[in-house]
Each structure stands twice: as C-alpha cells, then as structure tokens.
Amino acid sequence: MLQWAVDRASMPAGEVRDRFPDFDDWMAGTTLPTLKQLEKFAQGTHAAIGFFFGSEPPDEPLPIPDYRTMGGRGVGRPSPDLLDTIYLCQQRQEWYREFVLTTGEARLEFVGSLNRQAQTEQAAGRIRETLRFEIGQRVNTTRVDEALREFIGLVEDLGVLVMVSGVVGSNNYRGLDVEEFRGFALSDALAPVIFVNGADSKSGQMFTLAHELAHVWLGESALTDATPRTSSSTQTERWCNAVAAEVLVPLDSVRESYVAAAGVESEMVRLAREFKVSTLVILRRLLDAGMLSDGEFRMAYDAELRRLRQLERSDAGGGNFYNTTLARVGKRFARAIIGSTLEGRGSFTEAFHLLGFKKMSVFDELGHRVGVMG
C-alpha cells in the first residue's frame, strides 16, 4: 500500500526518502509508521488515510470516458491531481443541479442535441448561433486572454458552468499537468460543467473550451487532451476537434479573407485579430483550407507555440486573487452558491469548501464582484 501511494503520486524516490526518512524501514517491515506519520504520508501522497488499512490498492477508474491518447494509445493511471479535480467538479455540479431543480430552471435543450453524423459546418453553425458567437459581434480586441474571457462569458450565459484552473482546488502547491489533460466536460441537461486546465496557454484554453463545448452538444462527458494540432484516432475526438475549429473560425470565411501574397506569418496575425482567436487556431484552419502542407503547418505551429509561451512567461504576474478564484469556480457557480447561502438555503461551511477558501471577507468580496451583495 505504501508503494502504491508513492507510485500513484508519481513521487521520485529521492523525494520520498527526504520527506519520509523511515520509508525504507516501513517497506522492509522493520518498523511501522505511527498514526501521525501515516497521516503525514497520506497527505504528502494525496491519498485518503483509509486506503492504508486495506489489504490491496483500491481500483480508481476515471469516472468519465477517457479520450486522451499518447502515441496513438490510451493514457495510463490517472494522477491524484486529475482525480481530485474531477471529484471536486462533480461535487460542484451536484450542488448546482440541486440548486437548479429548486429554482425551477428549465432543462438546457442544446445538451445532447447533436450527434456525430452531423456535418461539421452545420454543427458549428448551430453552436455559434446559440452562443451568439458570430464574428461581427465579437469584442474588438487583439488579445487572446480578452477573447477567452468573452467566450467564457457567452458559454456561461447559456447555463454551462465553466471552471478554469491550473491547480487542484485552491492548492497552489498541486499544479495540474497540461501533458496529462487539457480539459473535460461533465454533461448534464441541467448543470453541464466544462473544466479547462489553466496551466495551458490562453490560446490553448480557447480551443479546449470550444472542444469541450462540442462534447456538451453531444451530451457526452469526456476527458481530453485536444489541441488544434491533435489528430485523434477516435471518431468522437476528430468530430469535436473539427467542430471546435469551425466554431472559432469558419473555413469559408478564412478562404474569403486570406491574402496569399501577404505571407503566412503576416496573415496568421491579421486573421487571429479579425476572428478574435489564437494564431494557432488560424494555422490549423489554413491547413484545413489547403493553404499549408502538413510539414509547413507543423513547423509554423511549433515556432508560434514557442513564441506565445515566451510572451506569456514575460507577461506573467501574480494575478488578482479574486479574479483567479472566480475563474477557478466560474462566475455562474459563485453567484448561485453565494446567493443561496446568503438566503439561508445552504451552510457557509459547504460554500467555503466548494469555493475553495475559508475567510468570510473573501466570501463578501466575491459576493460584491458577482453582483449578489450590494
């Protein structure tokens, strides 16, 4: 059980022995950990202490379908960070579903309204129309982060809970690995949830949100690692990738707007500004339109990804605590649970747990920011 916990947490041997000097003796059976030591070990490996009193490691299957692939094959054991993130989002979804039932809100008709037989352009058109995400109506901004906020707002206005975080809950010491997953959807006709891995680039988050939105329209929960470059072996993921790209940048519009004489690099930036999406999505659309070969696309994509990551590192700052908290839980969810708690329909303890903090002052400030408190 001790070895299982270490393997599950992907903890290097050196770190194990630094943090738990008696680990080798425990493994050899010469000594046993005290209850206090076991509690510390459980906390350090992000495992419930009750697991260690079982005779065999527990089976921890992913609670949602897994569409991630690596080298054309499925990904192995999920990390505790991924599992805990899914569990937390499911708790929030369960709370919100009960809230919607209590308030008598209607079922969201778009959830499950499409199937994989739908043509990409038709499916994307229906999603854009429902979102009101038409090109001419988008905010006039050249920044991907602003476009992402606009996109999230439109999705939440439909009734979908959108949560963006790069850590487990509010624990900044437990960062999420973008190589393990980029997002997931928890489909539900009353309380659909989309989680986007905030450790990814802002441009990557934009595509993930559109991809998971396609899963919601299919009415399917899913764990994914989709990017504009991903070429999945599954029909569902190929369909969702194609729809996501078409939602963000209609192919016909690209063909009409593209000026070949200006060159790919110049047009990539101009079209990204025109469509309010990332340059990476534009590159994917140029490939789809036949304006780039596979080799040209791969080279341009890798170079642009490096440039964007460097820009984001140079722009990185501490951020605003309240903005970060609202992004992690979603404004729609925060508004609902804060309002419900203030009305006496729920406990502050539950609200603090689901929102990820313990201070009343933070609760009050968030209440002001989401318009629940005057």
Number of C-alpha atoms within 10 A of each C-alpha: 15 17 11 15 21 19 15 16 17 12 13 10 11 9 10 17 12 10 12 17 11 16 20 13 12 14 13 9 10 9 12 14 15 9 10 9 13 16 17 15 22 19 12 16 21 18 19 12 16 9 15 18 9 10 8 10 14 11 6 10 10 14 14 15 15 16 20 22 20 12 7 11 11 11 14 10 11 15 17 19 19 18 15 15 18 21 14 15 21 15 13 21 21 12 18 21 18 13 18 15 13 9 9 9 12 11 14 16 10 16 22 17 13 19 15 14 8 12 14 18 17 13 25 24 18 16 22 16 12 14 17 15 18 16 15 10 8 15 13 13 14 17 15 21 18 16 23 21 14 15 23 22 18 16 21 20 12 12 19 27 27 23 25 22 24 20 20 21 22 17 11 10 8 14 18 22 17 16 10 19 23 27 25 28 29 26 25 19 17 21 24 24 28 28 26 27 27 22 19 21 18 23 23 23 25 25 26 27 28 25 29 31 26 29 30 26 20 19 21 19 21 22 23 22 22 28 21 21 15 13 13 21 13 12 10 18 24 16 21 25 27 21 27 30 24 24 27 24 24 19 18 12 13 17 15 8 13 17 13 11 8 10 10 19 12 12 20 22 17 17 22 20 19 17 25 25 27 28 24 25 27 27 28 23 26 21 17 17 14 10 17 17 12 13 10 13 20 16 10 17 20 12 11 17 16 10 11 17 15 12 11 12 10 9 8 9 8 6 8 8 10 14 13 15 22 21 18 25 23 25 21 19 26 25 19 17 26 23 18 17 15 14 10 9 11 14 14 18 12 13 20 17 13 19 22 16 16 13 9 11 9 15 19 14 14 21 20 13 17 18 11 18 14 8
